């Protein structure tokens, strides 16, 4: 999707410009020197835009001190103010920084925490939009005067009550929220806009951006898009989760700026973002809007051949028969490339496998064989978008054979494989066409097997350990999220059927972890709220005993299992 070029300070974004890399400080905004130090560390690492939270008017005013100190040190990186709930703070910040991020779900039209929702008649719905328009007008006037850009940052977990009553917590609801705000800005003649559609659920994130891109094209809008998987967590799994979402969309030609959100020092986000931009720049330079994009997950259910296909989860398949690995990471199948067969791991019974190269001129002419699995080989394919189209054509032709995606990664180090494989396999997994994945590398197969399991978990297609939704932290955070996430992960990772939210504050925390089974959310300094699903169970627990209380809550609900 070719977007318009806008300017954020001295930086051009969108159009034919490179994908820009950004991050967010996690310091206290009132601690000017610490914030300045972290901004400069991010810039030194390769960050091109830096966002800083401004929770209130006082923090918004302090952005001037931060900016002045940066300029004294010779740093003119574009600054972004992150605003929730406080139009007054946004109006102050817009006179100081280069871009303001507002959330349509809580800028004016807040989501009620009450159990009973209002009934939004057509008239009431329109009145709310008029109220929002009135409240946005001063900000728009200021941004016009000062040349400040605005990001309309829609979050899956903080959609307004007005939106959720009509559309639910869905990609459609996210897109409607974004499109309503675009129209309000356009009606004021304001076009210095960036859009984002963030979710902690990778499939929801991808479908939301796809749908937004389509709706903008329909309405003749072409604003730049900011990509990110929110609340991804920490460590390797968080990197894989971010890459599956961001990389998949970059391969589709969607996205003008990216942020890899990690519950770590934000400087650690930049190398991953750099790898993403370098790996998939060829797709940005050859963008297309015409190939197939689905807006919800529809699994293609083929024949069942020895447990591959039908309604089974995608299988993890290795090319080595001898693996010393902990049981949780043991692959499902072994693919013997020389013998052209596939067998369950540690079994002698084999099924035939037919290797089809994506670079073949016309794989849809493949004669169906109801006894063989297809290994779809993308190793030598220079355009994976064309390879995906061929796969769709094969399914449209009526072929019912299970499909395993295979690629041999030569000349890649472990970090490069993580980025390339996570994005490329997500590109094929997102539309439900695959029944197994096989990544072939020169590295230890145990490491590669873990990568395959992590990709499937990131995509929500299979779970082999507990999933943790965790915010990357910012100035709103009321406790040590990074250290706490590490402790909780050590204690709870074996609960593979659970999704657990570890959130820094109550601004977006309860919403972003709405599909989690349990939640651990900072409520105030050194105090924690515990949730079961969306329900607040225990409030303002001392942080020192909060993990013990979370374990107790899980046990009380019968969800605890010993390792």
N, C-alpha and C positions, 0 to 999 in steps of 0.2 A: 504494500500500500504506500504510494508516494504521497507524502504529506507536505504541508506548507512549511516554509522556513520561518521561524520566529527567533527573537533575540532575547537572551537572558543575560543581562549585563553585557559583557564583551564576548559572549559565546553564542554562536549560531546553532540552532537546534532544529532538526527536521529537514525535509527536503532531501538533497543529495549529500548532506553533511554526514560524517561518521556517527555511529551510535555512541552517544555520550555516556560516560560512567559517573555515577553519583553515589553518595552515601549520606549518613546522618550521624551527628555527634551523639554520644550518650552521656555527656557531662551535664552538670547543673548549669543552666543558661546564665544564672546569676554569678557563677564562678567564671569571670571573664577570661582570666589567664589560662585556666585549664581548658576552656572551650577553644580559645585561640590556638593553644598548643596542639590540640587534637585536630583542628581544621588544617593546620599546616602539615601535620603528619599525614593526613589523608591526601592532601595535594601532592606531597612528596612521593606518595605511593602511586599516584596517577589518577586521583579523583578529580573530576572536572566541575562538579557542582556539589555544594555541601548544604545539607538541611539542618536546621536547629529548631528545637521546639520552643514555642512561646505560649505558655499556658494562660497567661494573663497580661494585663497592660504593663505591669512592671517588667516582666521578662521581655516583652516586645520592645520596650524602651531601651533595655540593656543591649539589644542587638546593635545599637549605634556604637556603644563602647567596644563591642567585639569587632565590628567593622573597622572602626578607627584604628584599633590596635593592630589588626591584620594589615591595613594599609601602611602603617608605620614600619611594619616588617617586610614590606614589599610584596604582600600577597593580595591580589585583586580577584581571587576566585569568586564566581557568582554565589551568592548566599540565598538560601530559601528559608522562609519562616513556616513552621508547621503549626497550623491553627485548628483547634477543636473548641466548639461551644462559644467562642469569644469574638464576635464581629469587631468589637472595639479594639482588641489586640491586633486583628488583621489590618485594620485601618491605620494603626500606628506603624506596624511592621512594613506595610506597603510603601511608606515614605523612606524606608531605610534600606531594605534588601532588594534583591533583583527579581525574586519570585515569591509568591505566597501560595501555600498549599491549603486549600479548604476542603472539608468533607461534607458533601451534600446531606449526609445522614445526620449530622449534628451541628452544622453551622447555624442554622435557624430552626429547621424542622426536626426537632429532636425525637428520638425514639423513646417511648414511654417505658418505664420499668414496671409499670403496673400490669397485673395479669389480665385485666380486661382492656381490650383495645377500643378505640373510638370507632364510630362508623362514619367513614368518609363518603358522603354522598357526592355526586358530581359537582354540586355547588360548593360543598365544603372543601373538596379536593382543589377546585379552582381558587378558592379563597386562600388556601395555604400557599399556592404558587404565587399569588399576588403579594402575599405577605413576604415571601422570600425575595421576590423581585424588589420590593420596597427596601428590604434590609440590605440587599446587595448593591443597590444604586450608589451609596457613598463610597464603597470599596472600589467599584468600577471607575468612578470619577477620579479617585486618587491614583489608581493604577494607570489610567490614561495620562494624567498629568506627569507622573514620575517615570513612565515607561516600564512599569512593573508587570511581569508576566504572572499568570495565575494557573495553578494546577487544580483541576477538578478531580479530586482524589476519592473515588468511590471505594468503599470497603465492604466486602461481603458481610462482615460481622456487625456493621453499624449502619445498615440501611434504615431509613426513617420509618416510623410506624405507618405513615401515609402510603409508602411504597409497599411495605410488607403485607399490609392488609389486602391490597389488590393483587400483588404479584408473588408474594412469599419471598423467602431468602433464595432467590434464583438468579441465574445469569440474566434472564429477561428483566427482572426487577432492577438489577445493577445497571443495565443498559438504559432502561427508561429513566432512572435517576440521572444518569450522565447526560442523556439527550435533552431532558428538561432544562438542566442547567446550561448546556450549550446554547439552547434557544434564548434563554434569558440574557446571556452575555451578547449573543448576536443581535438581539433586539436593541441593545444599547450601543451597537456598533463596535463591540470589543472583540478582537480576534487573537490577542496575544495569549493563547490558551494551550495547555497540555492536559491530556486525559490519562487517568490510570484506573484500573479495575482489579484491585488486589483481593486475593483470597488466600487462606492457608490450605485450601483444597486445590490441588494442581488442575484437576479436570475442570472445576468451576472457573478457575482463573483463565484457562485456555479458552473455554467456550465463551466466556464473557468478552474477552478481547476480540475473538473472531466475530461475535455478534455485533459488537460495537463498531468494528471496522466495516461490516456490511451495512449497518444502519447509517453510518456516516456517509458512505458512498451513495446510498439511496437519497440522502438529504443534501448532497453536494457539499458536505463538510470534509475537511482534510486536515484536521488538527493533529499535531504530533502525539505519540503515545509513549507513556512511561511504563515499563514492564517491571514486575516484581512479584514474587511469591511471598506473601507476608507471613510472619510468625513461623519461619521455617525451622528454627532451632539452632543447634550447634553441631560442630564436627562434620564428619564425612557425609552422614545422612542428610544434614541440612544443605550441604553443597549440592548433593545429588538432587534433592527436592527442588532447589532453586533452579538448577540447570535444566531439569526436565520441563519446567514451565516456561522459563525465559528462552531457552535454546530452541524449543519446539516452535515458538512464535517467531523468533528471528529467522528460522528456516523458512517460514511462510512469508517472509518479507514484512512482518508486522513488528513495529517497535523502533523508537528513535533515541531513547535513553533507558538505561537499566540500573537497578539497584539490587544487589545480592544481599538479602537481609540475614545476618547471622547473629546469634546470641553470643557474641564474642567482641573483642576489640574491633571496631568498625574498619580499621586498617586491613584486617584479614579478609574483608570482602573484596578488596580491589583486585588482587591477583586472579580470583575466579572470574570476575567481570571482564578483566582483560582477555583471559583465555576464551571466554564466550565470544567477545567481539572479534578476536582474531580468527577463530575457527569458522565463524559463519558470515564473515564479511561478504563472501561471494554471493550469498543469497540477497543481501541488501542491495548489491549492485545489479541484481537481476530479478527485480520484484515482479510478482504476478498476482492478480486478483481473481483469476478465472478457475483455478483448480478447486477440487471439492473440499468443503469445510463443513463438518457437522457441528451442531450446537448443543448436542447432548450425547451421552454415551449409549451407543447401540451395538451390542455385541453380536457379531456374526457367528452363528453356531453351526459348525460343520459336522461331519461324521466323527465318531469316536474311534480312534485307532490306538488301542493299547493305552487308554487313559489320556491321550492328547486329543483335544477337540471337544465337541459337544459343549456341555456347560461347565467343564473343568476350568479352573484358573490357569492362566498361562504357565507353562512348565519352564523350569530352569534346566538348561541342557549344557553339558560340558563336552569338550573334545578330548579330555583325558580320562582314562578308565581307572587310574589309581590316584586317589586324592586322600590325603590325611587332613581331615577337617572335623571341627566340632559338629555334632549331629545336626544342630539347627541350620547349618549352612551346607548340608549334604545335598548335592544336585539331585534332580528327579531322574534324569536320563543321561546316557552317554551316547554321543554321536560319533560313530566310527566312519570317518570320511573315506577311508580307503575301501571299506567293505560296503559302503552305501547302505548302512542300516542304523537303526536307533534302538536302544534297549534300556529298560529301567535300570537304574543304578544298582549294582551288585546282583544283577540277574543275567541269565544266559539267553532268555527268550528275546528275539530281535524282530523288529518290524522294518520293512523296506522304507527307504527315504529317497525321494527324487530331488536332485539338486537343480534348481532353476536359477539362472543368472539374470539379475535385473537388467544387465546390459544387453541381454538378448533382444533382438528386434521386436518379437511378438510373442511373449510368454502366454498370452491368452489362448493360443492354439494348442496348449498342452492337453493331451488326452487324459481324461480323468481316470485315476486308478484308486478304487475304493479300499485298497489294502496298503497304500503308501502315504506317508507324510511328505509334504513339500518343504524343502529347505530353500528359502528364498534368499539368495546370496547377493548382498549389496556391496561386497568388498571392492569391486572394480568400477562401481557406478559413480560417475562424476556429478550427476544431478539426481539427488534423492527425491525431489518433487516428481520427476518423471517416473521414478521407480515406484513411488506410492500410487501414482495414477494407474500404472500397469497392474498393480495389485488390486485396485478397485475394479479395473476392467476384467481381471481374472474372476473375481467373485460375481460380477454382473453376468459373466458368461454361463453361470450355473455350476461352476466347479465347487464341490463340497469337501475337498480334502483339507485337513488341518494344515496350517501354515506356521512354520518356525522361521523367524528372521535370523539370518546368520551374517556375521561380518568378521573378517580377519583384520585385526589392527596391527599392522607392521610399522615400525619406526615411531611408535608413540611411547612416551614415558607414562608412569602410572597416573599422574595428575592429568595429562592430556587425554588419556583414555577415559577417565572419569567424566570429563566435560563432553568430549565428542560422543561417546557411547550413550550417556544419559540423555542428551538432546536428540540424537538420531533415533534411538529406540523409542523414545517418547513420541516422536514424529509419526511412527507407525502404530504404536500402541493406542494412541488417543482415540482412534476411530473404531476400535473393537475388532480389528481384522486378524490379530495374531493369536496363536494358540501356544506359542513357546518362543523363547529367546535363547540364542546361543552366541556368546561373545568369545571370540578366539584371539588370544594374545600371546606374546612372548613371555609374559610374566607368570608368576606362580598362579596356578589355576584356582587355588583356594581364595586368593584375593579377587580374582575375576568372578568367581561364583558369588561372593559376598556382594560385589557390584551389581550383579544381575538381580539378586534378591532385593537389594536396596532400590533399584530402579522400579521394580514392580510395586514395592511398598509405597514409594513416593507417588506413583500414579494411582494409588488406591485400588490396585488390582490383586494384591496379595499381601498378607501380613505375616512376618516371621518374628517380630518382637513388638513390644509396646511402641506406639507412635507418640511423639512429644511435639505439641504445638507450643512454641516459645517465642516471645517477642525479642527483637534485637536490642532492646533497651534504649532509652533516651533520657532526657532531663526530667521526664515525668515519673521515672521508675522510683519505687519507694523501698527497694531492697536489692540485694545482690542476686539478680536473676541468673547470671552466668554460673556462679558457684552453686546456687540452689539447684539449677537444672542438672548439673553434674551429679550432685548428691541424689536427687530424685531418680535420675537415670540408672545409677548404680543399684538402687533399691528396687526399682519397678520395671526394668527393661524386660524381665522374663514374663511379664503379664501380656503376652502377645496379642490378646484379643481386646486390649484396652487402648484408648486414645486419651492422653492426659495433657491438659493445658497448663503451662507455667507462664503466667503473664505478669508484667511489671506493674500495671496500674489498671484502674477501672474505666479508663477512657474508652479503650477499644477491647480490653481484655475479655470480658464476658461475652461480647459479640463474636470476636474472632475465634473463640474456642467453643462456639455454640454447638458444634457437632462432636465435642469431646465427651467422654464418659465421666471424667472428673476434672475439676479445675482448681488451680492453686493461684490466687490472684492477690497482688498487693493492694491493700485498701488505704493504708496510710503508713508513715514511716514505721518499719519493723512490725507491722500488723498484716495479717493474711486472712482473706476470705476463702472458704472452701465451698466448692460447688459439686453437686451430683447432676450431671447434664446441665441444663440451663437454670436449675434451682439452687439458690443460695442456701446452704445448709448450716454453716458455722461462720460467724462474723467476727472480725478483729481479734483473731487468735495471735498470741505472741509468736513471732517468727521462730523462736528457739524450740518450740514444741509443735510447729505446724506440720512438719513432715510426719511425725509420729501420729498426729491427728488425721492426716490424709490416709495413712496406712490403715488406721482404725476404721475410718469411714469406708474404705474399700472392703475391708473384712466384714463390716456390719451389713454390707449389701451383697455378700456372697460372691464377690468378684476376685477374691484373693486366691492365689495358688502358690504353694511352696515351689521353690526351684527344683 
